[in-house]
Every structure is written in structure tokens, then in C-alpha cells.
Amino acid sequence: MVSSGITAWTRTAGDIIKDALVELGVISTGDEPEASEYDGAVSRLNGYLQELDLEGLMFREGTGTVVIAAGAGGATLPVTIGEVSSVRQIVSATYQRPLIEWNRSEYYSIPNRTQVGQNPNAYHVQKADGGTQISVWPVPSAAITLHLDYLRPVEVVTAPDETIDIPQKWYNCVMMNLASRCASMFGSDRLDPQKVARIDGRAMQLHQRLLDDDRPNSYTFEPYHA
């Protein structure tokens, strides 16, 4: 027997929504959801994706740069940058100098946050309604470029022909969890309670496997040295 040799499996948001509603038994295979059912499913799908976003899943890792102007203590980060994990100053094409991360209390305890120096040695990231702000200390006397490692925000679904912003091996988990969340859209006369209970159990099991899949095999704890 010859296998396909294909590893890519593409499912659109519309495909996963229809699979979830078929799983619940509210539509049959080949049927299309009503507009209100689709809208409700999209809302719940995006809600679940935001829950995954809170988990800090590593498939969203990214790198980028931001320029700190001369005499400026910081800059507003692009909306495509979420949680910042490390920052380095680009000194040359072959050298990037790491900066120490300060939490809020450490940064705001500095009595001279506007002090100017040649190169900063620490940074602080603060989230606000107007955007995420990165501050450095001391304030650079000349423009510098920082290289950031970060987790980007998960992309939301806006149309049925879009693919979902997750690895393909998580499609079934997302579909089953979407089915679990869509159960509240339908009255008891359209759903089998035992089927819903099975879906809920399977959804929780797959969600835990998703989290376990994204975690490192081991963690190392080391003392902090300032």
C-alpha cells in the first residue's frame, strides 16, 4: 500500500465550524449552518483562541526590532508584539548585548529614570490601553535598535475561508472544544445530553494534551545573578 506522502492538512474556519456542529448533531454532513449559527460559532471560536492566547503557547514565537530615539526613554511596540521574553541591544552585525528585565516596582523605584547614558542595561515592559510600552534605562544618548524575542497575539477569525492561526495537529482539539462551547446555542430539544457530556469530556482531554504538547520536556531552575 502506498501512502499519500502529504503531511499538510488544511482546514478553514468554516470547515471546523461545520464539523463542530455535525459533532453536536445539529446539522448533517454536507449541510450549511444558518447565518446566526455561524455567527455564534465564530464568536465562540475566537473566544477559545483568546483562551489559548492566555496560555502563552510557543507556536506564536517571533522576533523583531524596535528603535529607541536619542534622548527617548522608550517606545510604543507594534500591536503584533505581545509578551516580550528577552531584549538585546544591537551593537553591531555580530554582537547583540543582552538587557536585564526589570519589573514595575524595580523600574519605578529608580529616582533618576531620565538619566542619560551611552547604552541602556535594563528594560521594562508596561501594557496600557494605548499600546505596550518598552522603557530602557539609562536613556540612550544616541538612537539605538533593540532586538526582541516575543509571543505575538493570536489572529482572530473574520471569514469562513480563513485558516485558523494554530498548528494543524491542534485542529481536532479546537473543533471539539468549539463543539463543547456551541452546545449552549441550542435548546435541549435539539441536543442529546449524553452526547454533549461525551463531547465535553473529550474536549477537556484534548485541551490538556494540547497544553502538554507545547510544553518543554523539562525545566531548569537556576539562581538569579544581578
C-alpha positions in Angstrom: 0.0 0.0 0.0 1.3 3.4 -1.0 0.7 6.4 1.4 0.0 9.9 0.1 3.3 11.4 1.1 1.4 14.5 2.1 1.7 16.0 5.6 -0.1 19.3 5.1 -3.8 19.2 6.2 -5.6 22.5 5.7 -8.9 23.2 7.4 -10.7 26.5 7.1 -12.6 28.1 10.0 -15.8 27.3 8.1 -14.8 23.6 7.9 -14.1 23.4 11.6 -17.3 25.2 12.5 -19.4 22.7 10.3 -17.5 19.7 11.8 -18.3 21.0 15.3 -22.0 21.4 14.6 -22.1 18.0 13.0 -20.4 16.6 16.1 -23.2 18.1 18.2 -25.8 16.7 15.8 -27.5 20.0 15.0 -26.6 19.8 11.3 -25.9 16.8 9.0 -22.8 16.2 7.0 -22.9 18.4 3.8 -25.4 20.9 5.3 -24.6 24.5 5.9 -25.1 26.3 9.3 -27.7 29.1 9.4 -26.2 32.6 9.5 -27.0 33.1 13.2 -25.4 29.7 14.0 -22.3 30.6 12.1 -22.0 34.0 13.8 -22.4 32.4 17.2 -19.8 29.7 16.4 -17.3 32.3 15.1 -17.7 34.3 18.4 -17.1 31.1 20.4 -14.2 30.1 18.2 -12.5 33.4 18.7 -13.2 33.2 22.4 -11.4 29.9 22.6 -8.5 31.2 20.6 -8.1 34.0 23.1 -8.1 31.4 25.9 -5.2 29.7 24.1 -3.5 33.1 23.8 -3.5 33.4 27.6 -1.7 30.1 27.8 1.5 31.5 26.2 1.7 28.8 23.6 5.1 28.7 21.9 3.9 28.4 18.3 3.4 32.2 18.4 7.1 32.9 19.0 8.6 35.8 17.0 11.5 38.2 16.8 11.6 41.8 15.7 13.3 45.1 16.3 12.3 48.5 17.7 14.2 51.8 17.6 14.7 53.9 20.7 15.3 57.5 19.6 18.1 59.5 21.1 17.1 61.1 24.4 13.9 59.0 24.5 13.3 56.6 27.4 11.3 54.2 25.4 8.9 53.5 22.5 5.5 52.0 21.8 5.7 48.5 20.5 3.7 47.4 17.4 0.4 45.6 18.1 1.9 42.5 16.5 4.2 42.1 19.6 2.6 40.5 22.6 4.6 39.1 25.6 8.2 40.1 25.4 10.6 37.4 26.7 14.0 38.9 26.1 15.7 42.1 24.8 19.1 42.8 23.3 20.7 45.9 22.0 22.1 45.5 18.5 25.6 46.9 18.9 27.0 45.5 15.6 26.2 42.9 12.9 27.9 40.3 15.0 27.2 41.4 18.6 23.9 41.9 20.5 24.2 43.0 24.1 21.5 41.5 26.5 19.5 43.8 28.7 18.2 42.9 32.1 14.4 42.8 32.6 13.0 44.9 35.4 9.5 44.5 36.8 7.3 47.6 37.5 8.5 48.1 41.1 12.2 47.8 40.2 11.8 50.3 37.3 9.7 52.9 39.2 12.0 52.7 42.2 14.7 54.4 40.2 15.0 58.0 41.3 16.6 59.2 38.1 14.6 57.4 35.3 15.5 60.2 32.9 19.3 59.8 33.4 21.1 59.8 30.0 23.8 57.3 29.3 25.6 55.8 26.3 23.9 52.4 26.4 21.0 51.1 28.5 21.4 48.0 30.6 17.8 47.3 31.7 14.3 47.4 30.2 10.7 47.4 31.5 7.6 46.5 29.5 4.3 48.0 30.5 0.9 47.3 29.0 -1.7 50.0 28.6 -4.8 50.8 26.6 -2.8 52.9 24.2 -0.4 50.0 23.5 2.5 48.2 25.0 5.4 50.5 26.1 9.0 49.4 26.4 11.2 51.6 28.6 15.0 51.4 28.9 17.5 52.7 31.5 19.6 54.7 31.3 18.1 56.8 28.5 20.3 56.4 25.4 22.2 59.5 24.3 22.0 58.3 20.6 19.4 56.3 18.8 19.7 52.5 19.4 18.0 49.4 17.9 16.7 46.7 20.2 16.1 43.1 19.1 13.1 41.5 20.8 12.0 37.9 21.4 8.3 37.8 21.9 5.0 36.0 21.6 2.7 37.5 19.0 -1.1 37.8 19.7 -3.2 35.0 18.1 -5.1 36.0 14.9 -8.8 36.1 15.1 -11.2 34.6 12.5 -13.1 37.1 10.4 -14.3 34.9 7.4 -15.2 31.2 6.9 -12.5 30.7 4.2 -9.7 31.7 6.5 -7.4 29.1 8.1 -7.1 29.2 11.9 -3.9 30.5 13.4 -2.8 27.3 15.1 -0.7 24.2 14.2 -2.7 21.7 12.1 -2.2 19.0 14.7 -4.5 21.1 17.0 -7.4 21.2 14.6 -9.3 18.4 16.2 -8.8 19.8 19.7 -10.2 23.2 18.6 -13.1 21.6 16.7 -14.1 19.5 19.8 -13.7 22.4 22.2 -15.8 24.6 19.8 -18.5 21.9 19.7 -18.5 21.9 23.5 -18.9 25.7 23.6 -21.6 25.8 20.9 -23.8 23.5 22.9 -25.2 26.5 24.7 -26.5 27.9 21.4 -29.2 25.2 21.1 -32.1 24.2 23.2 -32.3 20.8 24.9 -34.8 19.6 22.3 -32.0 19.7 19.7 -29.2 18.1 21.7 -28.6 14.7 23.2 -27.4 15.3 26.8 -25.2 12.2 26.8 -23.6 13.2 23.5 -22.9 16.7 25.0 -21.3 15.1 28.1 -19.1 13.0 25.9 -18.1 16.0 23.8 -17.3 18.0 27.0 -15.1 15.2 28.3 -13.3 14.7 25.0 -12.8 18.5 24.7 -11.1 18.8 28.1 -8.9 15.8 27.4 -7.7 17.2 24.1 -7.2 20.6 25.6 -4.9 19.2 28.2 -3.0 17.2 25.5 -2.6 20.5 23.5 -1.1 22.2 26.5 1.2 19.2 27.3 2.3 19.1 23.6 3.5 22.7 23.7 5.5 22.4 27.0 9.2 21.7 27.1 10.3 18.2 28.1 11.9 19.6 31.2 12.6 22.8 33.1 15.8 24.0 34.7 15.7 26.3 37.8 18.9 28.4 38.3 19.7 31.1 40.8 19.3 34.7 39.7 22.5 36.8 39.4 22.2 40.5 39.1 
